[in-house]
Amino acid sequence: MFNNIKKRKSIVISKYDNVTKIEIPKKQSYQKILKEIGEDDLALRESIISAILKYTLYDASTNQKNSLLKIYIIRENNKTYELIKENDNNFLIVEKVSTNQKPEELMIELKNNNYKIMHNLKGSINDIETYSMDNNDYINNLNKNKAFTYAKTLLDDICAIDKIKNIIDVNLLYKKLNIITKDKYNPVISDDKISLCTMKKEDNILDKKSSFFNIVLNDTKEIVGDISYNYMNEGPSELGNVMYNVKEKYRHNGYCTRALSLLIKLLKNNTYNGNKDLYLATINEYSMRVAKRNGGVLYNGEYKDLESKDLENDLSDENDNEVELFKIGI
């Protein structure tokens, strides 16, 4: 538990191990907080000043002061981490690395389901380069690949720090940024843009009759979708034996075509002795293109009727387009 080490009129400073927590009740101004800290604890004062300058105590949209903010200062592996937490979904995490030549800071802010990645190598808030997501529109003032490399490195590092995991849900940041977690990044086959990754390390992937893969961008480690195959019921069915999905904001970039191409290459070496051909149920122009670009031809033969209303509904769209089955030879 945290032990209160200082209590002032408006703030409570407590400590557990090497985690310092500063609780700031609502209706407190920045100047008031500094006055209460006083000059007797210069290190703590500097840390709080640094943190508050990167996070406002006010909600500009409503002109209201925020409710209780919690600031955590954690020192680990010659780095300092500052976490400013508004609630479980809104927080700012700052990694500080001090050197004699070039101070470095990396910040990830999650607020109202949007994120911002800020990287500063010069020690001045005016020099911070930013990459952010706001209402699904990208504001890119920093190379995206570089920004996501910074972010993934930070997330992978703090996953090993129990004190931080007890304060914020690190997995929430992975999820919001669509970055794959370290334990689930197991590339099986790749091209120059994407990799198909299993959820856990698989030693006998070529012996499996069915598998599920995340589609992951090589540069940013973003999960853009998934693809799976199933040889459990041999031969064609109305629903096919391969399914894929790409998240909406990543569509129309050719990721489905690439993912299916990689899957075909992988299955050529699969040890399954039955019918290894893929059957893809298409419901629109885009899914037909994916099939055709991978050598798919319209299948007019007999197939199994699975008689599953739920699965049929999954394959129907708002225009009630007819489902057509394409065959891809393996």
N, C-alpha and C positions, 0 to 999 in steps of 0.2 A: 504493500500500500504506500501511497504518497504520504510523507510526513510534512506537516506544515512547519516551515523554518522561519517564515516571516509573514506577518499579517499587518497590513496597513488598513486605513479606513476604506479604501476602495479596491484594493487588490490583495490577492492571496498568492504567496509564492511558496511552492512546496517542492519536495525533492524525493526521488526514489532512484537508488543506484546513481547513475550519472545522467539521469533525466531530470531536467528542471521544468516545472510547469508554472506558468503565470496565468492566473485567472483574472479576467478583467470584466467586471459587471457592466451592464448597460448604463447609459447616461454618463459615461466617462470620456473626457476629452483627452487628446494626446498630451497636452501640456500638464494636465492634472495628474496623469499617470507618472510622467517624468518627475514632477514635484514630489510625489509620494515615495518614489524610489530613492530620491536624494542622491547625494554625491558619495555616500559611504560605500556603495557597491558599484564601482565603475564598470567592471566586466559585465555584470548583469544589465546595467543601464545601457551599455553599448549594444548588447545582444537584442534588447527590447527595442531600442531605437531602430536598429537594422531591420527587425522584423516588421515593425509597424509602418515603416516607410514603404514597404512593399504590399501593404494591405490596408485598405481604408476601414475606418470604424463606422463609416456611414454608407447607407444604401442610396446611391444617387437617384435611382428611379422613384423612390418614395420620400427622399430627403429625411429618412429616419435613421437613427443610430442602430447599429446592429445589437442583437441580444448578446449574451455572454460569448466572448471569444476566449479560446485557450491557446496559449503559445507554449510550445515545447522546444527546449534546446537540448540536443543530444550530441555528444562527442563520441566518435567511434572511428577507429582506424585512421587517425590523423585528419579526420574530416569532421566538420560541424554540420549538423542537420537542424534546421529550424522548421517546425511545423506549426502553422497557424490554422486552427480548426474552428469553423463556424458551426458545423454539424457534421453528421456522418457522410453527407454527400458533397459538401462544399469545404474545400481546404486548399491550402498552399503549402508545398513542401520545397525547401531550399537546401541545396547541398553547397557548402562553402569549402573551397580548397585554397589555403593561403600559401603563397610562395613569395620569395624575395623579389621575383621579377614581375610576375603577372598574376594577380589575384583572380580566381575563377569562381563563378557562381552559376549554378544550374537550377532553374525553378520550373516546377510544374504546378499550374493552378487549375483546379477543377471547381467550377462554379456554375450552377444552374444547368447541369448536364453538358456544358461546353468546356473545352480545355484550352490551355495556353501553355506553350513551352517557351521559356525565356533562357537565353544563354548569354552570359556576360564574361568576357575575358579581360576587360580593361578597368574594372573597378568603379565605373561610373554608371549610374542608372540610365543616363542618356544614351549609353552605348549598347544597351541590351538589344539583341536581335531576337525577333519573336516569330513563332509559327503558331497559329491558333485555328480553332474550329468554332465557328459561330453560326448556328442555324444551318449546318451542313455546307456553308460556304467557306472556302479556304482563303485565309489572308496570309500570303506567303512572302515574308520579308527575309526569310532565312531558308536556305536550301532544305527541302523537306527531308531528304535522306539523312542529312547531317543532324537535323533536329531529332528525328526518331531514333537515330543511333545514340544520341545523348540520353534521350528519355529511357530507352530500353536498358542502357547501362545503369542508369540510376535506379530503375525499378528492380533490376536483377540484384543490385548491391543491397538495397534496403530490405529485400525479401529475407536476407540472412540476419537481419537485426531484429531480434524479438521485441525489443523495446518500441520500435517503430510500428511493428505489426500489431502491437497492443493498442496503439493510438489511432491508426487509420487502417482502412481496408485497402491494402495494396492491390489486391485483385480487382477492386473497383476501378483503379487507374488503368490497369492492363485492359480491362473491358472497355472503358470509355475511349481509350486511344486505339482500340482494336489490336493491340500488340499481344503476340502470343507469349505465354509464360514460359520460363526457362525449361520447366519439366515437361512441357507438351511440345517443345520444338524438337521433333525427331524426323528430319528430312529423309524420305525414302527414295525419291527421284526428283530431279530438278531440270529446268532449262535456264536460260539467261535472265528470266523475269520472275518465275514462281517456283515454289517447291510444294510437293504433296507431303504432308507431315502426319504421322500417327499420333494419337493422344498419349501413347506410352511407347517405350522402346520395344520394337518387335524384332526378334531374331529369326523368325521363320515366316516372314511376310509373303514369300513366294509360295508357301504351302497352304495359304488360307483360301477358303472358298468364298469368303466375303470380307470386306474391309471398308473402313470409313477413314477419310483423310480430310484434314484442314488444307485449304488452299492459302498459302502464305507468300507474301511478296518478299523476295530475297533481300532487297535493300532496306526496307523499313520494318520488316518482320510483322507487318499487319496481316491479320486473318481476313481475307476478302470473301471467303465462302467455304464450301465443302463439296466433296464428291465421294460417291460410294458405288460399289458393285456387289452383286449377289449371285453366286452360282449354286445356291442351295436348291433352287427349283430349276432344273435343267431345261434349257430351251426357251423360246419366246413366250411372253405373256403380254397382256394388253398394257401392263404398266411398265414393261421393260425390266431389265436387270441392272441398269445403271441410272443413278440419279445425281443431280448436282444442283447447287444453289449459290448464287453470288449476291452479297449484300447490295442493297439498292444503290448506295452512293459509289460503288465500285463497278457498276455494270457498264457495258458498251466499251470495255477496254480489251476485249479478247481473252479475258482470263478463263472463261469456260472452255473456249476452243483449245487453249494451251493445256488446261487441266485434263481434258479428255484425251488429248494427244499423249500426255505423259502416262495416263492410266493405260492406254493401249500398249505403249512400249513396255510397261511393267507386266501386264498380263500375258504378253508373248512368252515370258519366261516363267509364268505360273505353272506349277506342277499338276494342276487339275487336268484329268484325262477326259473329261466330258466335253460338251459343247461350250467352247470358250468365247463364242461370238457375243458381241454386245448388242443389246436391243434397247433403243432409246425412244421413249414416248415423248413426242414433241407436241406442244400446244400452241405455238406461235411462230412467227417468221424467224425470230432470233434463235430459238432452240433448233429449228430446222437448219439454219445456217451452221450452227455448231456441229450438227450431225454430218452435214454434207462436206464441210471443210475437213472432216476426219475420215472421209471415204464412205460415209453412210449412204445407203440406198433405201428407197421406200420398200418396206416389207409387205408383201401381199399374201403371204402364206397363212396357214393355220396357226393359231396361238391359243394359249390357255386363258380362259375367262376366270379371273380370280373372284368375281362377284363381290367386290368390296366397295360398298358405297362410300365409305370414308376415304379410301384411297382414290376413288374416282373423283371425289370432290377436291382432293388435293391437286389433281391434275387439271381441273377445269379453271377457266379464267372468267372475268366478268363478261366477256363477249361470247361465252359458251362455244369457243372454237372446238372443232373436232380434233380428237387426239389421233395422231398418225404415228405409226411405228416405223422406225428406221433401223436397219441392220448394219452393223460394222463388223467386218470379218477380222478375226484375230489369227 
